[in-house]
Amino acid sequence: MRKVLVLEDEENIRSFVVINLKRAGYQTIEAATGEDALTAVKDNPDIKVALLDIMLPGIDGFEVCRRIRAMDNKIGIIMLTARAQEMDKVTGLMTGADDYVTKPFSPAELTARVDALFRRTGGDEALASPDEISDPPFLLNTRNRTLEKNGQRVKLTQVEYSIVKLFMENPGKALSREEILDTVWGKDYFGELKIVDVNIRRLRIKIEDNAQKPTFVNTVWGYGYKWGS
């Protein structure tokens, strides 16, 4: 089921988003407050994507994002914000969001973002893909879409999983930011390259022994990143 949560306190904006998502074939769950959104996530475990406004009465969208991530790392999250400041975008991504859309946005742009994220959260793996990719201390299970480090499960979002999978399938290969963006977010993605850098920063915090001195995800200056030395 193509179910999407829409958290937006302004009714006219929420209705605009809901109408366009329904036209695109999605079933929508509406929420006007962060508390309502969290209840909706608990009551609807089959929600695949959540659109979260940042500026809300009560708990804000950042906190809702954190709590959803604590409950379920598989839900795709897009932050909706009227703010254009760089720090707000980075904050949203670092709290666990997969993408952000700045208001005002076009229906086509929003639907494309939801489509791309929905494919990543619910898409099937290629039949030729192995069930496991081993690169000690890591073991990636492509059937369950999970990562272990030294036998311990690492909690990843679906975007982080897709990045790790791309890296582990291409050990030692320098991957450009554009290549990572196209593979993980899709060629029809409207966003900016910096979303790659922020997700890499978030991923390093989870998998590196020392995120300030990474040994697994290494920077190729002026180009992108590579897995290993």
Short mmCIF file of the C-alpha atoms (twelve columns), coordinates in Angstrom:
data_MODEL
# 
_entry.id   MODEL 
# 
loop_
_atom_site.group_PDB 
_atom_site.id 
_atom_site.type_symbol 
_atom_site.label_atom_id 
_atom_site.label_alt_id 
_atom_site.label_comp_id 
_atom_site.label_asym_id 
_atom_site.label_seq_id 
_atom_site.Cartn_x 
_atom_site.Cartn_y 
_atom_site.Cartn_z 
_atom_site.pdbx_PDB_model_num 
ATOM 1   C CA . MET A 1   0.000  0.000   0.000   1 
ATOM 2   C CA . ARG A 2   1.353  3.436   -1.001  1 
ATOM 3   C CA . LYS A 3   0.688  5.167   2.318   1 
ATOM 4   C CA . VAL A 4   2.133  8.603   3.143   1 
ATOM 5   C CA . LEU A 5   1.913  10.648  6.352   1 
ATOM 6   C CA . VAL A 6   1.437  14.400  5.852   1 
ATOM 7   C CA . LEU A 7   2.248  16.505  8.936   1 
ATOM 8   C CA . GLU A 8   1.367  20.161  8.312   1 
ATOM 9   C CA . ASP A 9   -0.434 22.497  10.695  1 
ATOM 10  C CA . GLU A 10  -1.658 24.902  7.993   1 
ATOM 11  C CA . GLU A 11  -4.808 23.305  6.623   1 
ATOM 12  C CA . ASN A 12  -4.645 24.918  3.174   1 
ATOM 13  C CA . ILE A 13  -1.081 23.694  2.591   1 
ATOM 14  C CA . ARG A 14  -1.913 20.244  3.953   1 
ATOM 15  C CA . SER A 15  -4.935 19.987  1.665   1 
ATOM 16  C CA . PHE A 16  -2.830 21.071  -1.320  1 
ATOM 17  C CA . VAL A 17  -0.246 18.363  -0.573  1 
ATOM 18  C CA . VAL A 18  -2.866 15.682  0.077   1 
ATOM 19  C CA . ILE A 19  -4.796 16.386  -3.123  1 
ATOM 20  C CA . ASN A 20  -1.683 16.103  -5.264  1 
ATOM 21  C CA . LEU A 21  -0.475 12.939  -3.545  1 
ATOM 22  C CA . LYS A 22  -3.883 11.321  -4.009  1 
ATOM 23  C CA . ARG A 23  -3.787 12.223  -7.690  1 
ATOM 24  C CA . ALA A 24  -0.435 10.451  -7.865  1 
ATOM 25  C CA . GLY A 25  -1.974 7.294   -6.385  1 
ATOM 26  C CA . TYR A 26  -0.974 7.620   -2.729  1 
ATOM 27  C CA . GLN A 27  -3.117 7.014   0.322   1 
ATOM 28  C CA . THR A 28  -2.596 9.853   2.797   1 
ATOM 29  C CA . ILE A 29  -2.729 10.040  6.576   1 
ATOM 30  C CA . GLU A 30  -3.103 13.639  7.795   1 
ATOM 31  C CA . ALA A 31  -1.794 15.199  10.999  1 
ATOM 32  C CA . ALA A 32  -1.846 18.810  12.217  1 
ATOM 33  C CA . THR A 33  0.454  18.390  15.238  1 
ATOM 34  C CA . GLY A 34  3.585  16.438  16.020  1 
ATOM 35  C CA . GLU A 35  1.758  14.464  18.658  1 
ATOM 36  C CA . ASP A 36  -0.911 13.429  16.132  1 
ATOM 37  C CA . ALA A 37  1.781  12.428  13.656  1 
ATOM 38  C CA . LEU A 38  3.532  10.160  16.163  1 
ATOM 39  C CA . THR A 39  0.224  8.510   17.017  1 
ATOM 40  C CA . ALA A 40  -0.464 8.000   13.311  1 
ATOM 41  C CA . VAL A 41  2.901  6.294   12.822  1 
ATOM 42  C CA . LYS A 42  2.179  3.912   15.701  1 
ATOM 43  C CA . ASP A 43  -1.334 3.166   14.397  1 
ATOM 44  C CA . ASN A 44  -0.217 2.740   10.763  1 
ATOM 45  C CA . PRO A 45  2.947  0.622   10.656  1 
ATOM 46  C CA . ASP A 46  2.632  0.366   6.860   1 
ATOM 47  C CA . ILE A 47  3.392  4.085   6.333   1 
ATOM 48  C CA . LYS A 48  6.336  4.207   3.919   1 
ATOM 49  C CA . VAL A 49  7.009  7.947   3.668   1 
ATOM 50  C CA . ALA A 50  6.409  10.862  6.055   1 
ATOM 51  C CA . LEU A 51  6.285  14.536  5.067   1 
ATOM 52  C CA . LEU A 52  7.059  16.636  8.138   1 
ATOM 53  C CA . ASP A 53  6.631  20.385  8.434   1 
ATOM 54  C CA . ILE A 54  9.272  21.940  10.698  1 
ATOM 55  C CA . MET A 55  7.390  24.887  12.229  1 
ATOM 56  C CA . LEU A 56  4.611  23.389  14.351  1 
ATOM 57  C CA . PRO A 57  2.744  24.112  17.575  1 
ATOM 58  C CA . GLY A 58  4.081  21.908  20.369  1 
ATOM 59  C CA . ILE A 59  6.899  19.606  19.341  1 
ATOM 60  C CA . ASP A 60  8.476  20.667  16.067  1 
ATOM 61  C CA . GLY A 61  9.253  18.643  12.960  1 
ATOM 62  C CA . PHE A 62  12.849 18.020  14.000  1 
ATOM 63  C CA . GLU A 63  11.714 16.330  17.220  1 
ATOM 64  C CA . VAL A 64  9.040  14.337  15.372  1 
ATOM 65  C CA . CYS A 65  11.751 13.144  12.990  1 
ATOM 66  C CA . ARG A 66  13.975 12.051  15.892  1 
ATOM 67  C CA . ARG A 67  11.143 10.121  17.541  1 
ATOM 68  C CA . ILE A 68  10.082 8.415   14.307  1 
ATOM 69  C CA . ARG A 69  13.679 7.335   13.746  1 
ATOM 70  C CA . ALA A 70  13.733 5.916   17.290  1 
ATOM 71  C CA . MET A 71  10.615 3.883   16.439  1 
ATOM 72  C CA . ASP A 72  11.291 2.823   12.846  1 
ATOM 73  C CA . ASN A 73  14.351 3.442   10.714  1 
ATOM 74  C CA . LYS A 74  12.672 2.220   7.540   1 
ATOM 75  C CA . ILE A 75  10.238 5.097   7.051   1 
ATOM 76  C CA . GLY A 76  11.384 7.613   4.458   1 
ATOM 77  C CA . ILE A 77  11.249 11.180  5.813   1 
ATOM 78  C CA . ILE A 78  11.025 14.449  3.877   1 
ATOM 79  C CA . MET A 79  11.128 17.739  5.788   1 
ATOM 80  C CA . LEU A 80  8.844  20.534  4.570   1 
ATOM 81  C CA . THR A 81  10.156 23.963  5.480   1 
ATOM 82  C CA . ALA A 82  9.631  27.599  4.588   1 
ATOM 83  C CA . ARG A 83  13.131 28.318  5.835   1 
ATOM 84  C CA . ALA A 84  15.929 28.506  3.299   1 
ATOM 85  C CA . GLN A 85  18.811 28.758  5.767   1 
ATOM 86  C CA . GLU A 86  21.539 26.191  5.260   1 
ATOM 87  C CA . MET A 87  21.624 25.206  8.935   1 
ATOM 88  C CA . ASP A 88  17.942 24.255  8.989   1 
ATOM 89  C CA . LYS A 89  18.453 21.900  6.055   1 
ATOM 90  C CA . VAL A 90  21.514 20.337  7.682   1 
ATOM 91  C CA . THR A 91  19.713 20.023  11.032  1 
ATOM 92  C CA . GLY A 92  16.820 18.210  9.384   1 
ATOM 93  C CA . LEU A 93  19.131 15.740  7.680   1 
ATOM 94  C CA . MET A 94  21.237 15.161  10.779  1 
ATOM 95  C CA . THR A 95  18.124 14.372  12.855  1 
ATOM 96  C CA . GLY A 96  17.367 11.550  10.425  1 
ATOM 97  C CA . ALA A 97  15.501 13.041  7.453   1 
ATOM 98  C CA . ASP A 98  16.230 11.652  4.002   1 
ATOM 99  C CA . ASP A 99  15.362 14.784  2.046   1 
ATOM 100 C CA . TYR A 100 13.939 18.285  2.371   1 
ATOM 101 C CA . VAL A 101 11.651 20.461  0.250   1 
ATOM 102 C CA . THR A 102 11.616 24.232  0.670   1 
ATOM 103 C CA . LYS A 103 8.297  26.059  0.403   1 
ATOM 104 C CA . PRO A 104 6.893  27.101  -1.980  1 
ATOM 105 C CA . PHE A 105 7.243  23.899  -3.984  1 
ATOM 106 C CA . SER A 106 5.522  22.641  -7.128  1 
ATOM 107 C CA . PRO A 107 3.265  19.566  -7.070  1 
ATOM 108 C CA . ALA A 108 5.531  17.906  -9.642  1 
ATOM 109 C CA . GLU A 109 8.626  18.432  -7.503  1 
ATOM 110 C CA . LEU A 110 7.005  17.141  -4.321  1 
ATOM 111 C CA . THR A 111 5.533  14.081  -6.056  1 
ATOM 112 C CA . ALA A 112 8.896  13.282  -7.667  1 
ATOM 113 C CA . ARG A 113 10.606 13.452  -4.274  1 
ATOM 114 C CA . VAL A 114 7.985  11.167  -2.705  1 
ATOM 115 C CA . ASP A 115 8.167  8.755   -5.653  1 
ATOM 116 C CA . ALA A 116 11.946 8.511   -5.392  1 
ATOM 117 C CA . LEU A 117 11.894 7.960   -1.638  1 
ATOM 118 C CA . PHE A 118 9.036  5.459   -1.881  1 
ATOM 119 C CA . ARG A 119 11.054 3.382   -4.351  1 
ATOM 120 C CA . ARG A 120 13.994 3.312   -1.973  1 
ATOM 121 C CA . THR A 121 11.981 2.358   1.105   1 
ATOM 122 C CA . GLY A 122 9.889  -0.295  -0.609  1 
ATOM 123 C CA . GLY A 123 11.807 -1.197  -3.726  1 
ATOM 124 C CA . ASP A 124 12.885 -4.754  -4.396  1 
ATOM 125 C CA . GLU A 125 16.533 -5.609  -4.658  1 
ATOM 126 C CA . ALA A 126 17.774 -6.801  -8.018  1 
ATOM 127 C CA . LEU A 127 17.420 -10.555 -8.385  1 
ATOM 128 C CA . ALA A 128 21.113 -10.886 -9.199  1 
ATOM 129 C CA . SER A 129 22.151 -9.177  -5.985  1 
ATOM 130 C CA . PRO A 130 23.805 -11.490 -3.445  1 
ATOM 131 C CA . ASP A 131 22.044 -11.989 -0.133  1 
ATOM 132 C CA . GLU A 132 25.146 -10.866 1.754   1 
ATOM 133 C CA . ILE A 133 28.150 -8.667  1.094   1 
ATOM 134 C CA . SER A 134 30.992 -9.256  3.521   1 
ATOM 135 C CA . ASP A 135 33.784 -6.753  4.073   1 
ATOM 136 C CA . PRO A 136 35.064 -7.241  7.638   1 
ATOM 137 C CA . PRO A 137 34.164 -5.884  10.089  1 
ATOM 138 C CA . PHE A 138 30.957 -5.295  8.105   1 
ATOM 139 C CA . LEU A 139 28.291 -7.699  6.871   1 
ATOM 140 C CA . LEU A 140 25.538 -6.285  4.662   1 
ATOM 141 C CA . ASN A 141 22.394 -8.396  4.281   1 
ATOM 142 C CA . THR A 142 20.649 -7.283  1.088   1 
ATOM 143 C CA . ARG A 143 17.600 -9.433  1.714   1 
ATOM 144 C CA . ASN A 144 16.847 -7.885  5.106   1 
ATOM 145 C CA . ARG A 145 18.491 -4.553  4.197   1 
ATOM 146 C CA . THR A 146 20.576 -4.567  7.359   1 
ATOM 147 C CA . LEU A 147 24.200 -3.862  8.292   1 
ATOM 148 C CA . GLU A 148 26.266 -5.449  11.043  1 
ATOM 149 C CA . LYS A 149 29.633 -4.297  12.349  1 
ATOM 150 C CA . ASN A 150 31.553 -6.861  14.377  1 
ATOM 151 C CA . GLY A 151 28.315 -8.824  14.682  1 
ATOM 152 C CA . GLN A 152 26.364 -5.874  16.077  1 
ATOM 153 C CA . ARG A 153 23.441 -4.375  14.160  1 
ATOM 154 C CA . VAL A 154 23.968 -0.793  12.981  1 
ATOM 155 C CA . LYS A 155 20.704 1.153   12.773  1 
ATOM 156 C CA . LEU A 156 20.548 2.747   9.325   1 
ATOM 157 C CA . THR A 157 17.917 4.723   7.483   1 
ATOM 158 C CA . GLN A 158 17.038 3.397   4.033   1 
ATOM 159 C CA . VAL A 159 19.123 6.154   2.420   1 
ATOM 160 C CA . GLU A 160 22.120 5.265   4.590   1 
ATOM 161 C CA . TYR A 161 21.651 1.602   3.711   1 
ATOM 162 C CA . SER A 162 21.602 2.449   0.001   1 
ATOM 163 C CA . ILE A 163 24.819 4.466   0.350   1 
ATOM 164 C CA . VAL A 164 26.587 1.655   2.209   1 
ATOM 165 C CA . LYS A 165 25.398 -0.871  -0.372  1 
ATOM 166 C CA . LEU A 166 26.754 1.287   -3.196  1 
ATOM 167 C CA . PHE A 167 30.102 1.598   -1.413  1 
ATOM 168 C CA . MET A 168 30.412 -2.088  -0.544  1 
ATOM 169 C CA . GLU A 169 29.579 -3.073  -4.115  1 
ATOM 170 C CA . ASN A 170 32.397 -0.795  -5.284  1 
ATOM 171 C CA . PRO A 171 35.244 -1.202  -2.757  1 
ATOM 172 C CA . GLY A 172 38.188 1.095   -3.376  1 
ATOM 173 C CA . LYS A 173 36.440 2.891   -6.242  1 
ATOM 174 C CA . ALA A 174 36.198 6.684   -6.077  1 
ATOM 175 C CA . LEU A 175 32.531 7.612   -6.482  1 
ATOM 176 C CA . SER A 176 31.657 11.172  -7.400  1 
ATOM 177 C CA . ARG A 177 29.000 13.055  -5.476  1 
ATOM 178 C CA . GLU A 178 26.948 13.140  -8.679  1 
ATOM 179 C CA . GLU A 179 27.206 9.363   -9.060  1 
ATOM 180 C CA . ILE A 180 26.134 8.789   -5.470  1 
ATOM 181 C CA . LEU A 181 23.246 11.234  -5.864  1 
ATOM 182 C CA . ASP A 182 22.022 9.622   -9.096  1 
ATOM 183 C CA . THR A 183 22.255 6.078   -7.709  1 
ATOM 184 C CA . VAL A 184 20.755 6.659   -4.268  1 
ATOM 185 C CA . TRP A 185 18.303 9.512   -4.850  1 
ATOM 186 C CA . GLY A 186 17.561 8.846   -8.528  1 
ATOM 187 C CA . LYS A 187 18.333 10.714  -11.723 1 
ATOM 188 C CA . ASP A 188 15.094 12.679  -11.441 1 
ATOM 189 C CA . TYR A 189 16.079 14.143  -8.056  1 
ATOM 190 C CA . PHE A 190 15.675 17.921  -7.911  1 
ATOM 191 C CA . GLY A 191 17.870 18.587  -4.886  1 
ATOM 192 C CA . GLU A 192 21.409 19.709  -4.230  1 
ATOM 193 C CA . LEU A 193 24.700 17.822  -3.979  1 
ATOM 194 C CA . LYS A 194 25.206 18.796  -0.345  1 
ATOM 195 C CA . ILE A 195 22.575 16.249  0.672   1 
ATOM 196 C CA . VAL A 196 25.223 13.629  -0.150  1 
ATOM 197 C CA . ASP A 197 27.787 15.257  2.147   1 
ATOM 198 C CA . VAL A 198 25.359 15.536  5.063   1 
ATOM 199 C CA . ASN A 199 24.286 11.899  4.750   1 
ATOM 200 C CA . ILE A 200 27.927 10.805  4.592   1 
ATOM 201 C CA . ARG A 201 28.592 12.795  7.765   1 
ATOM 202 C CA . ARG A 202 25.638 11.104  9.460   1 
ATOM 203 C CA . LEU A 203 26.726 7.684   8.229   1 
ATOM 204 C CA . ARG A 204 30.269 8.149   9.533   1 
ATOM 205 C CA . ILE A 205 28.930 8.867   13.013  1 
ATOM 206 C CA . LYS A 206 27.240 5.465   12.947  1 
ATOM 207 C CA . ILE A 207 29.904 3.226   11.399  1 
ATOM 208 C CA . GLU A 208 33.333 4.765   12.001  1 
ATOM 209 C CA . ASP A 209 35.426 4.109   15.094  1 
ATOM 210 C CA . ASN A 210 36.268 7.823   14.986  1 
ATOM 211 C CA . ALA A 211 34.032 9.923   12.747  1 
ATOM 212 C CA . GLN A 212 36.622 12.714  12.746  1 
ATOM 213 C CA . LYS A 213 39.244 10.341  11.336  1 
ATOM 214 C CA . PRO A 214 37.274 8.013   9.044   1 
ATOM 215 C CA . THR A 215 38.856 4.809   7.795   1 
ATOM 216 C CA . PHE A 216 35.894 3.211   6.008   1 
ATOM 217 C CA . VAL A 217 34.262 6.092   4.109   1 
ATOM 218 C CA . ASN A 218 37.107 8.215   2.845   1 
ATOM 219 C CA . THR A 219 36.911 11.612  1.158   1 
ATOM 220 C CA . VAL A 220 38.340 12.008  -2.329  1 
ATOM 221 C CA . TRP A 221 38.971 15.738  -2.217  1 
ATOM 222 C CA . GLY A 222 37.259 17.761  -4.919  1 
ATOM 223 C CA . TYR A 223 35.467 14.668  -6.235  1 
ATOM 224 C CA . GLY A 224 33.536 12.480  -3.832  1 
ATOM 225 C CA . TYR A 225 34.066 9.445   -1.593  1 
ATOM 226 C CA . LYS A 226 35.316 5.873   -1.654  1 
ATOM 227 C CA . TRP A 227 35.004 2.788   0.532   1 
ATOM 228 C CA . GLY A 228 38.313 1.785   2.102   1 
ATOM 229 C CA . SER A 229 41.806 3.058   1.457   1 
# 
